[in-house]
Amino acid sequence: MDDSWATFGRDLHLDLSGPGGLRACLMRSLREAVRTGRLAPGTRLPSSRTLAADLGIARNTVADAYAELVAEGWLSARQGSGTRVARRAEPSRSAPSARRSARPPVPDRPRHDLRPGTPDVSGFPRAAWLTAARRALTAAPNDAFGYGPPLGRPELRTVLADYLSRARGVRTDPEHVVVCTGFMQGLGLLARVLRDSGGRGVGTEAYGLPFHRDLLTRAGLRPTPLPVDAHGADTGRLAELPGVRAALLTPAHQFPTGVPLHPDRRAAVIDWARAGGGLVLEDDYDGEFRYDRQPVGALQGLDPDRVAYLGTASKSLAPALRLAWMVLPDHLVDPVLALKSQGEWQTGALEQLTLAEFMASGAYDRHVRGMRLRYRRRRDQLVTALAEQAPHIRVSGIAAGLHVVLELPPGTEQSVVQAARWQGLALEGLSMFAHSGGQGGAGGASVRDGLVVAYGRPPDHAFAGVLEALLRVLPPVP
C-alpha cells in the first residue's frame, strides 16, 4: 500500500464543489491552496491513488489533474521524488501584509526590567524538569490522559500536602488540596463562592496588586482597604468594617512593602474570623524565599477552618507552568469543586504529574535552595550599591522575597519612573499598588513616593548593568 501521504503529506481541505467536473474542481482547489500558502513550495503531495481514496474519486481524475498542474507550473514531478508544489509557485502575501501593516506598532521592549511579578526565568531547571517529565510520563496511569478530577491529580495533591506541612507549616491532607491553573483561577473560584454565600465586603491590604482587587470587584464583591504600616496590614480594623466577611492578605511577606504580618495582628485576624464566621484568604506568593532567618510560617496553621491558603509555582519555578494550589477549609471544598466542575477549569494532568515527580524526587527543594542563594546575592549587591552610591535612599523589605522598596523624596516618583523609561529601564512606582478606594489612596494614609524594585527578575549576567542603570535614575542628594 502507498503510504506516502501518511509519511510525507499533510492533511488538507479541498473543496470539490462549484462549476465544472471533478477534475476542474480539484485543480481549482489545488491552485487556491498553493496561491494562499496553505500548500507551501516544496510540499510533497499524496500519490494519486492515496488522494483519490481520500476524496472518493477516480485515480485517473487525480492523475490527470496533477499532470495538467505540472504543465502549468504549479506542481513539479520527478521520478522517485513524487509530486510536489513547484518552488517558483510562491503564494501571494499581499493581503496578510496589508493586515499586518494596519496593526498598531508594538512598543520597544525595555533593555532592563525591574518590575515585580516574575522571577529569573533563566534559572528554570530545564534538565531536572525534563527528567521528571520523562519519569512522570512513563509511570502515568491511563486515566491521566482523560478528563481529570476537579481536585487535581492525586499524585500532586499528596506531594503538596506533605511539602506544605513540612516547609510552610500548613495543616492539611490531600483531600483539602485543590490544584488550579494559576493563582488568579483560585482567587476567582473563592470570590464566586463568597458572592454566592451572600458575602460582599472583602478586606484587602491598602497596598497590593490592582488586578486582585479588580477580580474581586468583577465577581460582585466590594474590596475595602486595610491600612499597612511597619507591622503589615492593620487587621484590628476588620471588626470595624460593616459587611466585611473575608480578608485577602499576604501575611508572610506583604506585597509590595515586604513586611511580615506582626504576631499580634496574625492573632487578631484569626480571632475576627472565628468570632464572626469570617474567612481569611492567605496569598503565600513567595514564602520560600526568606534570607535572614527561618521562613515565616503560614497563617493557615493557626486555624485551618478559617483560612484558605493559596500558593503557586510562579515564583519558585516559572509563571509559564500555570500551576497553583489552594488548601481549603472543609466547608469550602464542595462549593469550590461544584464551580470547578462546571467548565474548563482543569489543569493539565501531565504538568501536574511532572511537578509531583519533581517535588517527590527532592529536585524542587534543591532548586529552591539554589535560587534562594542566587537571589540573596543579588539583594546584597543591590543593598551594598545603594549604601555606597545613594545612601540618602532608604531601602526596606529586604528580609525576604524577590523585590525591595526604595523610598523616594516626596513628589519625585513619577519623574524617576519616566527617567528610567527613557533609559530603557522598566520600573513601577509604589503608588501604582495603592488602593484607590481609601482616603489618600492607601486606606486612609497618604501614599508614599517609592519604587518597587524586583532584583529577582533580571538574569545574573545582566544584573551589574541593571544596577548601574537604576543608580543613574535615582534622585540626587537633596
C-alpha positions in Angstrom: 0.0 0.0 0.0 1.3 3.5 -0.9 1.6 5.3 2.5 3.5 8.4 1.2 0.6 10.7 2.2 0.8 9.5 5.7 4.6 9.8 5.8 5.2 12.9 3.7 1.9 14.7 3.1 -0.3 16.9 5.2 -4.0 16.9 5.9 -5.6 19.4 3.5 -9.1 20.5 3.0 -10.0 20.5 -0.8 -13.4 21.9 -1.8 -14.7 19.9 -4.9 -17.9 21.9 -5.2 -18.5 24.5 -7.9 -18.8 24.6 -11.6 -17.1 22.1 -13.9 -16.3 18.4 -13.4 -14.4 16.8 -10.6 -11.0 17.3 -12.3 -11.7 21.1 -12.8 -12.8 21.4 -9.2 -9.7 19.6 -7.9 -7.4 21.7 -10.0 -9.1 24.9 -8.8 -8.8 23.8 -5.2 -5.1 22.9 -5.5 -4.3 26.2 -7.2 -6.1 28.1 -4.4 -4.2 26.1 -1.8 -0.9 27.0 -3.4 -1.8 30.6 -4.1 -2.8 31.3 -0.5 0.1 29.5 1.1 -1.8 26.5 2.5 0.4 24.4 0.4 3.9 25.8 0.7 6.6 25.5 -2.1 8.3 22.1 -1.8 5.4 20.4 -0.1 5.1 16.8 -1.1 1.6 15.8 -2.2 0.0 12.4 -1.7 0.1 9.9 -4.5 -2.8 10.0 -7.0 -4.0 6.7 -5.5 -4.0 7.9 -1.9 -5.6 11.3 -2.7 -8.3 9.6 -4.9 -9.1 7.2 -2.0 -9.3 10.2 0.5 -11.6 12.2 -1.8 -13.6 9.2 -3.0 -13.0 9.9 -6.7 -11.3 8.0 -9.5 -7.5 7.7 -9.5 -7.3 8.8 -13.2 -9.1 12.1 -12.3 -6.4 12.9 -9.7 -3.6 11.8 -12.1 -4.9 14.0 -14.9 -5.3 17.0 -12.6 -1.7 16.5 -11.3 -0.4 16.3 -14.9 -2.1 19.5 -16.0 -0.9 21.4 -13.0 2.6 20.2 -13.6 2.3 21.5 -17.2 1.0 24.9 -15.9 4.0 25.2 -13.5 2.0 24.9 -10.2 3.4 21.4 -9.4 6.6 19.5 -10.2 7.1 15.8 -10.6 10.3 13.8 -10.6 10.9 10.0 -10.6 11.4 8.9 -7.0 10.5 12.3 -5.5 6.8 12.2 -6.0 4.6 15.2 -6.9 5.5 18.5 -5.0 4.4 22.1 -5.1 6.7 23.9 -7.5 9.4 26.0 -5.9 8.5 29.0 -8.0 4.9 28.9 -7.0 5.2 31.4 -4.3 1.9 32.3 -2.6 0.5 35.8 -2.6 1.3 37.7 0.6 -0.3 41.0 -0.3 -3.5 40.6 1.8 -1.8 39.4 5.0 0.9 42.0 4.7 -1.8 44.7 4.4 -3.5 43.4 7.5 -0.2 43.4 9.4 0.7 46.9 8.4 -2.7 48.1 9.8 -1.9 46.9 13.3 -0.5 49.4 15.8 3.2 49.2 16.3 4.5 47.1 19.1 6.3 49.2 21.7 10.0 48.6 22.2 10.8 46.2 25.0 12.9 47.7 27.8 16.6 46.8 27.9 16.3 46.1 31.6 13.2 45.1 33.6 12.8 45.6 37.3 9.1 45.3 37.5 7.8 42.8 40.1 5.8 39.7 39.4 8.3 37.4 37.6 11.3 35.5 38.9 14.5 35.0 36.9 13.1 32.6 34.4 16.7 31.9 33.1 17.1 29.8 36.2 14.4 27.4 35.4 15.8 23.9 35.9 15.3 22.6 32.4 17.3 19.4 32.7 15.8 18.3 36.0 12.3 19.2 34.8 12.8 17.1 31.7 14.0 14.2 33.7 10.9 14.5 35.9 8.6 14.8 32.9 10.0 11.6 31.4 9.6 9.7 34.6 6.1 11.0 35.1 5.0 10.2 31.6 6.4 6.7 31.8 4.6 6.0 35.1 1.4 7.8 34.2 -1.7 5.7 34.6 -4.0 5.5 31.6 -6.7 7.7 33.3 -4.2 10.6 33.4 -4.9 11.1 29.7 -8.6 11.6 30.2 -10.5 14.4 31.9 -9.0 14.8 35.4 -10.8 15.2 38.7 -11.6 18.8 39.6 -9.5 18.5 42.8 -6.4 17.8 40.6 -4.2 14.7 40.2 -3.9 12.8 43.5 -0.2 12.3 43.0 0.4 16.1 43.1 -2.1 16.7 45.9 -0.4 14.1 48.1 3.1 15.6 47.5 1.8 19.1 48.0 0.2 18.2 51.3 3.5 16.8 52.6 5.6 19.7 51.3 3.4 22.4 52.6 3.2 20.8 56.0 7.0 20.4 56.1 8.1 23.7 54.6 5.3 26.2 55.3 3.6 24.8 58.4 0.3 24.2 56.6 -2.1 21.7 58.3 -3.9 19.7 55.7 -4.4 16.4 53.8 -4.6 15.7 50.1 -8.5 15.8 50.2 -8.3 19.5 51.1 -5.8 20.5 48.4 -7.2 21.8 45.1 -4.9 22.3 42.1 -5.5 25.4 40.0 -4.3 26.9 36.7 -2.6 29.8 38.4 -3.3 31.9 41.5 -5.9 34.0 39.7 -8.1 31.0 39.0 -8.0 30.0 42.6 -8.9 33.5 43.8 -11.7 33.7 41.2 -13.2 30.5 42.4 -13.1 31.6 46.1 -14.6 35.0 45.1 -17.6 33.4 43.4 -18.1 31.1 46.4 -18.1 34.2 48.7 -20.5 36.0 46.5 -22.9 33.0 46.3 -22.8 32.7 50.0 -24.1 36.3 50.4 -20.8 37.9 51.4 -19.9 41.2 49.7 -17.3 43.0 51.6 -13.6 41.9 51.5 -10.9 43.5 53.4 -7.8 44.0 51.3 -4.4 45.4 52.1 -4.1 49.1 51.2 -1.1 48.3 49.1 -1.4 45.3 46.8 -1.9 44.1 43.3 -4.6 46.1 41.4 -5.7 43.2 39.4 -6.5 41.2 42.5 -8.9 44.0 43.6 -10.3 44.1 40.1 -11.0 40.4 40.1 -12.9 40.7 43.4 -14.9 43.7 42.1 -15.8 41.8 38.9 -17.1 38.9 41.0 -19.5 41.3 42.7 -17.5 41.8 45.9 -16.5 45.1 47.5 -12.8 45.5 48.4 -12.2 47.7 51.4 -8.6 48.8 52.2 -6.9 48.0 55.5 -4.0 50.4 56.4 -0.5 48.9 56.0 2.4 50.0 58.2 5.7 48.5 59.5 3.7 45.7 61.1 1.7 44.7 58.0 -2.0 45.2 57.5 -3.9 46.6 60.4 -6.2 43.6 60.9 -7.7 45.1 64.0 -9.8 47.3 61.7 -11.7 44.3 60.3 -14.1 44.3 63.2 -15.0 48.0 62.4 -15.9 47.3 58.8 -19.6 46.5 58.3 -20.4 43.8 55.9 -16.9 42.5 55.6 -16.8 38.7 55.9 -13.4 37.9 54.3 -9.9 39.3 54.1 -7.2 38.9 51.4 -3.8 39.1 53.0 -0.1 38.4 52.2 1.0 37.6 55.8 4.4 36.1 55.3 5.7 39.0 53.1 3.3 41.9 52.5 3.1 42.8 48.8 4.7 45.2 48.0 6.0 46.7 51.2 7.8 43.5 52.2 6.9 43.4 55.9 5.6 40.2 57.6 2.3 40.4 59.5 3.1 41.1 63.2 2.2 38.2 65.5 -0.4 40.3 67.3 -2.1 41.1 64.0 -2.0 37.4 63.0 -3.8 36.5 66.2 -6.3 39.4 65.7 -7.4 38.3 62.2 -7.9 34.7 63.4 -9.9 36.0 66.3 -12.0 38.1 64.0 -12.7 35.2 61.6 -13.7 32.9 64.5 -16.0 35.4 66.1 -18.0 36.3 63.0 -17.6 33.2 60.8 -15.2 35.1 58.5 -12.7 33.8 56.1 -9.0 34.7 55.5 -7.6 34.3 52.0 -3.9 33.8 52.5 -1.7 34.6 49.5 1.6 32.9 50.1 3.2 34.0 46.8 6.9 33.8 47.7 7.1 32.2 51.1 10.1 30.0 50.2 12.4 33.0 49.8 13.5 34.3 53.2 17.1 35.2 53.8 17.8 36.5 57.3 16.0 33.9 59.4 13.7 31.0 59.3 10.7 31.5 56.9 7.5 32.9 58.5 5.1 30.0 58.7 1.7 30.1 57.0 -1.2 31.8 58.8 -3.3 28.8 57.9 -1.5 26.8 60.6 -3.3 28.8 63.3 -6.8 27.8 62.1 -7.3 25.6 59.1 -11.1 26.0 59.4 -11.0 29.8 58.9 -8.1 30.3 56.4 -8.0 29.4 52.7 -4.3 29.1 51.8 -3.2 29.9 48.2 0.3 29.1 46.8 1.9 29.0 43.4 4.9 27.7 41.4 5.1 31.0 39.5 7.8 32.5 41.7 9.6 29.3 42.8 9.7 27.8 39.3 8.1 29.8 36.4 4.8 31.6 35.6 4.6 29.6 32.3 3.8 26.4 34.2 0.4 27.8 35.3 0.4 25.7 38.4 -1.1 26.8 41.7 -2.9 25.3 44.6 -5.4 26.0 47.4 -5.7 24.4 50.8 -9.3 24.8 51.8 -11.3 24.6 55.0 -13.6 21.6 54.9 -16.8 23.7 54.4 -15.3 25.2 51.2 -14.2 22.1 49.4 -17.6 21.0 48.0 -18.7 24.6 46.8 -15.3 25.1 45.1 -15.5 21.8 43.4 -19.0 22.4 42.3 -17.9 25.5 40.5 -14.7 24.0 39.2 -16.7 21.1 37.6 -18.9 23.4 35.6 -16.4 24.5 32.9 -12.8 24.3 31.6 -11.2 24.8 35.0 -8.9 21.8 34.8 -5.1 22.0 34.9 -3.1 19.8 32.5 -2.6 16.4 34.0 0.9 15.9 32.6 2.2 19.2 34.1 0.7 18.1 37.5 2.4 14.7 37.3 5.7 16.3 36.4 5.6 18.7 39.3 4.6 15.8 41.6 7.7 13.8 40.4 9.9 16.9 40.6 8.9 17.5 44.2 8.9 13.9 45.3 12.5 13.4 44.0 13.8 16.3 46.0 14.6 18.3 42.9 12.2 21.1 44.0 13.9 21.6 47.3 17.3 21.7 45.7 16.1 24.2 43.1 14.6 26.5 45.7 17.7 26.4 47.9 19.9 27.2 44.9 17.6 30.1 43.8 17.4 31.4 47.4 21.2 31.7 47.4 21.2 33.4 44.0 18.5 35.9 45.0 20.2 36.7 48.3 23.5 37.5 46.5 21.6 39.9 44.2 19.9 41.5 47.2 23.2 42.0 48.9 24.7 43.6 45.7 21.7 46.0 45.5 21.8 47.0 49.1 25.6 47.5 49.0 25.5 49.6 45.9 22.8 51.8 47.4 24.7 52.3 50.6 27.8 53.3 48.7 26.4 55.4 45.9 22.9 56.5 47.1 23.0 56.5 50.9 20.1 59.0 51.0 17.7 56.4 49.5 16.2 54.2 52.2 15.6 50.6 51.3 13.1 48.4 53.0 11.6 44.9 52.7 15.0 43.3 52.3 14.4 40.2 54.6 12.6 38.1 52.0 11.1 37.8 48.6 12.3 38.9 45.1 11.9 42.7 45.5 12.6 45.7 47.7 11.1 49.1 48.1 13.2 52.2 47.7 11.7 55.3 49.4 12.0 58.5 47.4 11.7 62.2 48.3 8.1 63.4 48.1 6.9 64.3 44.6 9.7 62.5 42.8 8.3 59.1 42.0 6.7 59.8 38.6 9.8 61.7 37.3 12.1 58.8 38.3 9.9 56.3 36.6 9.8 58.4 33.5 13.6 58.9 33.5 14.0 55.2 33.9 11.8 54.6 30.9 13.9 56.9 28.7 17.0 54.9 29.6 15.3 51.6 28.8 14.7 50.6 32.4 11.2 49.4 33.3 10.2 50.3 36.9 7.0 50.6 38.8 6.3 53.2 41.5 4.9 52.3 44.9 1.8 54.4 44.2 0.7 52.0 41.5 -0.1 49.4 44.1 -2.1 51.8 46.4 -5.8 51.1 46.9 -7.7 53.8 45.1 -10.7 53.5 47.4 -9.1 54.9 50.5 -8.6 58.5 51.5 -5.2 59.4 50.1 -5.4 56.2 48.1 -3.9 53.9 50.8 -6.6 53.0 53.3 -6.7 56.4 55.0 -2.9 57.0 54.8 -1.1 59.3 52.4 0.6 57.5 49.5 4.4 57.4 49.8 6.7 58.0 46.9 8.8 55.0 46.2 10.0 52.3 43.7 9.2 48.6 43.9 12.5 47.1 42.5 12.4 43.4 41.5 16.0 42.4 41.8 15.0 38.8 41.3 13.8 39.3 37.7 17.0 40.0 35.7 19.3 37.2 34.8 22.7 37.0 36.5 24.7 38.1 33.5 22.7 41.4 33.2 22.5 42.3 36.9 25.5 44.6 37.0 24.2 46.6 34.1 20.8 46.8 35.7 22.2 48.2 38.9 24.1 50.9 37.0 21.0 51.9 35.1 19.0 52.0 38.4 21.6 54.2 40.2 21.6 56.7 37.3 17.9 57.5 37.6 17.7 57.8 41.3 17.3 61.4 42.6 20.4 63.1 43.9 21.0 64.1 47.5 18.5 66.9 48.3 
